[in-house]
Amino acid sequence: MLEFEHIVQVNEPDNDAISDISRSQLWQGLVLRARNPEKFNRSLECQLRPVGNNEFLRTINVGNTRFCEHVILYPEESIHTSTIPEMEQIEAESEARIEEPQAGYLFVRFRYKRELNDDDERVNVEEHLKSAYVQMDRDAIAMIRLLAESELFDQSLN
């Protein structure tokens, strides 16, 4: 079982070269990623089915693989995703949590927990997954920043 977490710094108030985004803009971006992961990774296809106000079921197809997940939004705080146990798939959970240790300093803590299939001893699957998660999350925060700076959260993103 892989258990892994890392933090991505979003705002650096002391660095004038990087413009800050608001917590609300960050939240909108994280929700966009949860509801439309294909906008962040073109190789994904996604369908949603609402369950309640702040939760939905998400089916993601990538190649010949399908993941069915339950996604819960805790507004302005975190997003929790877990695979549906009744389905024949790997067991996996993830969380994206906004942290603001002091005003203006925004971070996102990403947590992952998933079953591993490391049948091939020549490849360290765990290290490859960790590296992929970090890169995907950094890229997502960069895209969220770009959307916020372009004021696209005020427009439709279809």
KEDOGU-299766 format. One line per 10 residues: their letters; for each residue x, y, z of C-alpha. Coordinates in Angstrom, 2 decimals. Layout:
! residues N
A	X Y Z | ... .
! end
This chain:
! residues 158
MLEFEHIVQV	0.00 0.00 0.00 | 1.38 3.36 -1.05 | 0.81 6.22 1.41 | 2.25 9.52 0.32 | 1.75 13.24 0.84 | 3.37 16.42 -0.38 | 2.70 20.16 -0.25 | 2.60 22.67 -3.09 | 3.04 26.34 -2.21 | 0.52 28.48 -4.07 .
NEPDNDAISD	1.24 32.03 -2.89 | 4.53 33.63 -1.96 | 3.59 37.12 -0.67 | 7.28 38.05 -0.32 | 7.97 37.25 -3.99 | 6.83 40.11 -6.28 | 7.53 37.99 -9.38 | 4.55 35.73 -8.56 | 1.07 37.21 -8.30 | -1.08 35.86 -5.49 .
ISRSQLWQGL	-4.42 34.19 -6.03 | -7.26 34.17 -3.53 | -8.38 31.20 -1.50 | -11.67 31.34 -3.41 | -9.87 31.18 -6.78 | -7.76 28.27 -5.53 | -10.90 26.48 -4.35 | -12.63 27.05 -7.70 | -9.60 25.58 -9.45 | -9.47 22.51 -7.22 .
VLRARNPEKF	-13.21 21.93 -7.78 | -12.72 22.32 -11.53 | -10.00 19.67 -11.38 | -12.26 17.33 -9.37 | -15.28 17.81 -11.66 | -13.38 17.98 -14.95 | -10.06 16.15 -14.60 | -9.84 15.88 -18.39 | -9.20 19.66 -18.52 | -5.97 18.97 -16.60 .
NRSLECQLRP	-5.04 15.71 -18.33 | -6.20 15.28 -21.92 | -5.82 11.47 -21.81 | -8.74 11.17 -19.37 | -12.45 10.83 -20.08 | -14.79 11.57 -17.20 | -18.49 11.24 -16.39 | -20.17 12.58 -13.22 | -23.33 11.62 -11.39 | -24.50 13.93 -8.56 .
VGNNEFLRTI	-25.14 12.31 -5.19 | -25.79 15.37 -2.99 | -24.98 19.06 -2.69 | -21.25 18.58 -2.24 | -20.66 15.08 -3.50 | -20.74 13.11 -6.72 | -19.70 9.85 -8.28 | -16.99 10.13 -10.91 | -16.04 7.56 -13.52 | -12.69 8.11 -15.17 .
NVGNTRFCEH	-11.58 6.19 -18.25 | -7.94 6.23 -19.23 | -7.03 3.82 -22.00 | -8.57 0.45 -21.10 | -8.70 1.25 -17.39 | -11.76 2.56 -15.54 | -11.93 4.04 -12.04 | -15.20 4.70 -10.23 | -14.83 7.16 -7.36 | -16.87 8.92 -4.72 .
VILYPEESIH	-15.88 12.59 -4.42 | -16.81 14.76 -1.43 | -16.27 18.52 -1.43 | -15.74 20.29 1.89 | -16.21 23.87 0.63 | -13.16 26.12 0.76 | -11.28 23.39 2.74 | -10.67 20.07 1.01 | -11.70 17.50 -1.57 | -11.72 13.81 -0.68 .
TSTIPEMEQI	-11.83 11.08 -3.30 | -12.10 7.33 -2.76 | -12.64 4.43 -5.09 | -15.97 2.65 -4.69 | -15.31 -0.62 -2.82 | -18.10 -2.54 -4.58 | -16.35 -2.18 -7.94 | -13.54 -4.43 -9.11 | -10.67 -1.92 -9.05 | -7.74 -0.89 -6.91 .
EAESEARIEE	-8.44 0.59 -3.50 | -7.39 4.23 -3.54 | -8.02 7.51 -1.69 | -6.80 11.04 -2.20 | -7.25 14.40 -0.57 | -6.42 17.95 -1.60 | -6.52 20.24 1.44 | -6.03 24.01 1.40 | -3.74 25.23 4.17 | -3.16 28.86 5.13 .
PQAGYLFVRF	-0.71 28.98 8.06 | -0.82 32.78 7.97 | -2.82 35.28 5.95 | -1.94 35.23 2.27 | 0.28 32.14 2.42 | -1.67 29.45 0.59 | -0.56 25.84 0.25 | -2.27 22.66 -0.89 | -1.48 19.43 0.90 | -2.03 16.43 -1.36 .
RYKRELNDDD	-2.43 13.01 0.27 | -2.55 9.69 -1.56 | -3.21 6.16 -0.43 | -3.53 3.31 -2.92 | -2.94 -0.34 -3.53 | 0.19 -1.17 -5.46 | 0.80 -3.82 -8.05 | 4.55 -4.14 -7.99 | 4.95 -7.47 -9.76 | 8.00 -6.28 -11.66 .
ERVNVEEHLK	10.96 -6.14 -9.29 | 13.02 -4.23 -11.88 | 10.76 -1.16 -11.60 | 10.14 0.80 -8.41 | 6.43 1.48 -9.02 | 6.05 3.40 -5.76 | 8.74 5.94 -6.65 | 7.35 6.38 -10.17 | 3.85 7.02 -8.76 | 5.13 9.51 -6.20 .
SAYVQMDRDA	7.00 11.41 -8.88 | 3.94 11.40 -11.17 | 1.64 12.64 -8.38 | 3.99 15.51 -7.53 | 4.33 16.56 -11.18 | 0.56 16.34 -11.86 | -0.24 18.39 -8.76 | 2.36 21.07 -9.54 | 1.04 21.29 -13.08 | -2.54 21.56 -11.76 .
IAMIRLLAES	-1.63 24.42 -9.41 | 0.17 26.16 -12.30 | -2.95 25.82 -14.46 | -5.19 27.06 -11.62 | -2.91 30.08 -11.23 | -3.08 30.75 -14.98 | -6.91 30.52 -14.95 | -7.11 32.83 -11.94 | -4.72 35.38 -13.44 | -6.69 35.30 -16.71 .
ELFDQSLN	-9.89 35.87 -14.72 | -11.39 32.77 -16.34 | -13.09 31.66 -13.13 | -15.59 34.44 -13.82 | -16.39 32.87 -17.20 | -17.68 29.48 -18.30 | -14.89 26.93 -18.71 | -16.67 24.67 -21.19 .
! end
